[in-house]
Each structure stands twice: as structure tokens, then as C-alpha cells.
Amino acid sequence: MQIAVACSYEAMSEIAAQEILKTVRKKPQSVLALAAGSTPVLVYEKLGRFHAEKECDFSKITTFQIDEYIGLSTDDKRSFFQFFQKYLFHKITLPLHKIHTPRGMAEDIALECQRYHEEIVMSGGIDLLVLGIGSNGHIGFNEPDDFFTAKTHAVELSEATRRANSRFFKDLDDTPKWAISMGIEEMMHAKKIMLLASGTGKASALAEALTRDITPKIPASILQFHQDVLVIADEAAAMRLSADIITERII
Ligand code: GLP
């Protein structure tokens, strides 16, 4: 595991965007699995700029959203699908059939999870998985639990997660209670994983995930088992990491 600490959110986003650029230049048909949320916003904006400036052609990539709220349609502005439309897909003009999203309005959610799992398998495997981390250590919407869930599944969101995400909704009551998330095994099969963390609110979760025992109580801790993980944290998120585990400092 490589752990890079960047001097700012901007620097963290630049390294992450360059890493994605490298992956897509090497393999234009790359399969990318992407997190929504505030953390990667600037990364996706930078990819849009790379595309506009013809530094890289993203039109051949395939994307998988790692999670979605249950009960929101794909045209709901608060859905993660719309998040990606806004920050990425509009800019890189990706054809719809290359964009994979769990459908939060599916009538049969169990069947939808199965369908999504099959799409991941059929894609031939994820080349790069871009993750954020919840302040309770969640990745995607894999919440702290007594066990890891392998495949795409429906999750009842914890109160902590709903509170954190209520900023995108009217209030806590309006915030969805359930979501669909890619499972841990599907994530761990990705060839490379990049975990981004920004801000003091992520410092404890990040330190626990990287330095404590692997446990489903801190879902991100499973990443310690993966052979190719790049963690990029800004200084605020890295403040609880001891100097000896940091592999690089980026100014
Ligand atoms: C959200 C999403 C995750 C995201 C994480 C952190 O709820 N389900 O995919 O990585 O929590 O979000 P943020 O970057 O907004 O802090």
C-alpha cells in the first residue's frame, strides 16, 4: 500500500487525476469504478479539463458507479447518477451504454443487485477503483457491520451516514434510508484501488482503516489486503497517521 500525503485538497486532486489519466492513456478502454461525494469532485472536474484540452480521450472508458440511493430516479438531481452527469459525463461525452449505474428505482432491488453484479463481471473487471471514505470508515455504502458483504447489495444506511449526506437533501427525514452498494469482493477484484481522503472529519476513520486490524466494523480496513492500493490524503485527513507509514509527501 502506498500512502501519499498532499499539502492541499487541490494537490490531492491533481495527483488523483494524473493517476486516472495514466491509467486511461495506457488502456483507453479502461473500466473505472467511481465514488460520488464531495471528495472526488475536483478530480472529475480535472478529467473534464484534460478531455477538453485533448490531453486524453476518455470516450472509450466504461464506468461503474459504486453506489446509489434507493428511491431516487436517474433524473433526480440528488442521485449519484446526476452527480456524475454534472461533474463528469457531460464533460467527457460518454455514451450512455458505457455508463453503469445501479437503478435505485428498480421494482425488484435484489434482482437489480444481481443484474449489477453481472454487469461488473461481464465488463471483464475493474481496472481502477476510485474510493472516498465515510467518517465511519465506509467505502461505497458498505457500512460498518459484523461481516463484509461480497457482492452488490441493498444497505440500510447508518444514522451517521445519513446525517453526513443530509446536506444534499432538505433535512435528515428527506435523506434516503437505503442504498445499493457495490460489494467488498467486487471492489477487491479491482486491479488498482485509489482511496481519497480530505479534511479533518476523515482523519480518525483513515487512521483506523490503515493501521488497525482488518474488521468489517471499519469497512475500509479491508483495503490492507489488496496488493495495489494508493491512498491519497490531504494533510488534514492524514493528521492521525504516523510518519513511518507515509510513503510520499507531495507539496
Ligand atoms: C458517501 C458515498 C461514498 C463516498 C463517501 C464519502 O456517502 N456513499 O461513495 O465516498 O460517502 O463522501 P464525501 O466524499 O462526500 O465525504
Boltz pocket constraint, residues with backbone or C-beta under 6 A from the ligand:
constraints:
  - pocket:
      binder: B
      contacts: [[A, 35], [A, 36], [A, 37], [A, 38], [A, 39], [A, 40], [A, 66], [A, 67], [A, 131], [A, 132], [A, 133], [A, 134], [A, 138], [A, 139], [A, 140], [A, 141], [A, 161], [A, 165]]
      max_distance: 6.0
